[in-house]
Amino acid sequence: MRRDDDISGSLDWTTIFLFMALVVLGWLNIFAAIYDETANQTIWDLSLSSGRQLMFIAASAVIVLAIIIIDMRFYETFAYVFYGLILIALFMVPLIGKEVGGNKAWIGIGSFGVQPSEFAKFITALAVAKYIGSVGFRMDNLRNQAVLFALIGVPIILIQLQKDTGTALVFTSFILVFYREGMSPFILIVGICAATIFILTLLVPNQLYLHGTIFAVLLFLIYIGKKKFKRIAVLAIGALLISGVIESVDYAVNNVLKKHQRDRVMVLINPDIDPLGVGWNVTQSKIAIGSGGFFGKGFLKGTQTKFDFVPKQSTDFIFCTIGEEFGWIGSLIVVALFIALMLRVIYLAERQKSRFARSYGYSVACILFFHFVINIGMTIGLFPVIGIPLPFFSYGGSSLWGFTILLFILLKLDAHRGEVLQRI
Amino acid sequence: MNEGRREILQLVFVLVGVIFLIKLFFIQVLDNKYAELADSNAILRQVEYPFRGLISDRNGKLIVYNTPEYDVTVILKDVKNFDSTRFCEVFQISREELRKRFKEMKARKEFSVVKPTLFIDQLSNEDFAKVQDRLDEFPGFYIEARTTRAYTTKALANALGYVSEISKDKLTNDKDKIYRQGDYIGQSGIESFYEEQLRGKRGVRFKLRNVKGVEKGSFKNGAYDTLSIPGQDLIASIDLDLQQYGEMLMRGKSGSIAAIEPSTGEVLALVSGPSYDPTLLTGKNYSSNFMLISNDSMKPLFNRPLMAQYRPGSIFKIAQAMSALQEGVITPETRFRCDKSLIGCHAGHDNQDLRGAIANSCNPYFFNVLRKMLNKNVSSSPFEDTRIGLKEWNKHIHSFGFGKNLGIDLPNEKDGLIPTPEYYDRAYNNRPWKFSNIYSIAIGEGENLVVPIQMANFAATIANRGYYYIPHLIKSVGKDNKPLPQYTERHYTTIDSAYFRVAVDAMQQVVDFGTGQYRAHLADVVVCGKTGTVQNDPLPAHSVFIAFAPRDNPKIAIAVYVEDAGQGARAAASIASLMIEKYLYGKTKRQFIEDYVLAGKFLDKVQ
């Protein structure tokens, strides 16, 4: 094993550069989002989000150092222990947590609060990776698959108990990791189909049309294929199942979803439904981004975000500031930086010799991807408003630290990839 | 088995990025709508309302000024811990009222929870003082200030007019786009006539604002801003003391007083009875008060000195006399017998000369005078002859300002009526007419109509011995210290100045020895006047009096109309003489006359 002071040479500096670029851009945009011309503020002011974010960034540097100093085997060895601890923490949150912004996701430590769910992401990634990397694991084994889904399912349930749907949904991104590690694409396809049916159910005002269409497709399929009893039976059962799903989605939307959740979904379908009420967030967010034009209004020159037209402009809607002040060019740079980072992470993952390290790498890429898709998709009106942060950009200590740890554990593993025996 | 899956994931990542960039390109570069929406979000076009010009009287006493008034607005999103009981107590509204206001507010089309919405409008200064300190107990509620008109006196309401929100009609007819919905505009009287001078020029400031409407500095450092220019102040020719005195005298009566300074045409007093309190038409009860006033059967909004049309009666004989002298058909020494077979008359005189005929208001005399004017035998046809004569007569009578509105600086001035040949053609349906058909105009009856301000102007014209200035209420606009140009031009009658001596003599005789001797005669000054009694069957006649004083170098000319009050020698003569006294000496020495006027029992058999 190499000495600690040699490690800097083997760290992947491309990733570190991308990471630093995103963090610094995020910090500047947080300042722009809350900037008040009349108040004579500086970006360093600790009473402002930008000043505090700088503190968080400094703390992440310490965390990075710690991750690099700690022995690489520590993460795999203690993965299940961490997992157990975080489950306890997540379980405790609804009991002792404090409520911030409608979600009870915070545990107070002094005057600070941390969100255990942010740390649950990398810990679950470690646990999933460890399980996939364990001896005798086979992706085509149903038992193994069940354990994997349980590993991501328990945190989902616990986080959903905190009413933090956005963060809970993040854990579905592991399904992409399973896919990479050999899970049948059938589950993915079913998932995508289910989502399509879900949207269709909401789009079409009368379910009878859907049922009619399904019946027509069924008759068509029966007509063109072989008239065997078994085939017809399978098709009929499939059609019945889909109709059932439609009915249950309809029921779920109208009876299970809370009003604000239902509104968010409905606004996605028709954003003009209520531009001053439910549609406010999306409308204002699009106005802010759309008003940026090609080159943007210039740093601190935006009006929409800093004058609070966009809600949560330094956290979930931070991309609005980029769109407004730096225009399409700025958006292009940010999107490119993210794509570059994610592709680089996949590249790093693929060069790992252990299945543990590789699937951990894919977990990092997929979690980042999920956040990237949902967050930016939400601000430009492609996805419903689901409150999750834009990695490295959004204001907040827990979020920044969570992503920093997630990324740098991979870099640590990558730096020592030569010391690992191939186990694939 | 896992071949190609890495590539699939990489492809998905890149694809999503590309989709985002395409979507971003659409909303950021291709679609301009968002930029416009952003501007309307964040750039507040703030109109800076100028102060409306002040109005003061000829002695510098303030009549109309501006007073701040306050609107309470609410941003519903900012309302926290709303204590409705305390709110009702502080703003002094009932619970039902509060509930109603919330309901109405939310029902409004432009309502938004994040923008300030009008909640209570037009708090007075006193009400504002009460709530000011306690406003911080109600987060989300804000105060916005603007100004409204205020008056130092209840007098002069009809002449001043009022200011209220611009109507839809006016807004659509506003070609120059000066006004916007919700703007205030002068609706009648001086406020309307001098709207252009009073309103000033609005400024516009472009401000940046945040989502709560809170201002966040100027847009582009004020490069597009313009400053507001306050309205011009007006000095009225009205003597406020005289005006108030006139209104007091007219209390409980229907009619008008118009007093003019003959040497300038400045209106000293313009009383319309009954009147109303101008304060009623400002502030938050404007609409309900307006309904109340406009539905009053006594018509307080009807500005009688300008709008009420009466037959001129005997006073018109002076104009006839002047015209006949100018035409040369009579001389001051011409005498006619009081032949009651021609036209009815009252007893006590016979075979008068012109002065006597005016002083005694002899009807047959003026029957003869008009016949001589209209039938000069220039044509063999009596019809054609009358037509030619009437045309000449028209020319003279019109030159006194009759038959057409004078052009006073107030809206809605009526024309009155002086019949022309064309008028009679229409009236007789193009059948022929001659003197015998129309002779009743000789004594101011028949088709003639005049408005009180024309009669006051007539008195001023006689006082000036042959010319007048168009009566006007504003003697100075802004810093010019001049009235509008049309009010500095002399209008000469077609009558030679020398003939007016006859009229002046006769009018002095009326006051010294004739019908005016009991109530219009003043000890210290020679008053020249003429009574008129305008038949108004079956109701009592209207009492009319015109006068000027002093006889030489006159300071005031006046016309008084008191409706349904009988003889001109009683109500109108008393009021006119009291006004003259008040203007010349500041008070009356004849308390009994004032008491008589205030008592208002003009129809009783007293002497």
Interface residues (C-beta under 8 A of the other chain):
Chain A: D36 E37 T38 L176 Y179 R180 E181 G182 L276 G277 W280 Q284 K286 I287 A288 I289 G290 S291 G292 G293 F294 T303 Q304 K306 F307 D308 F309 G323 E324 G327 W328 S331 L332 V335 A336 F338 I339 M342 L343 I346 E350 Y362 A365 C366 F369 F372 V373 I376 G377 I380 L382
Chain B: M1 N2 R5 R6 L9 Q10 F13 V14 V16 G17 I19 F20 L21 K23 L24 F25 I27 Q28 V29 D31 K33 Y34 A35 L37 A38 D39 N41 A42 I43 S112 V113 V114 L208 R209 N210 V211 K212 K216 G217
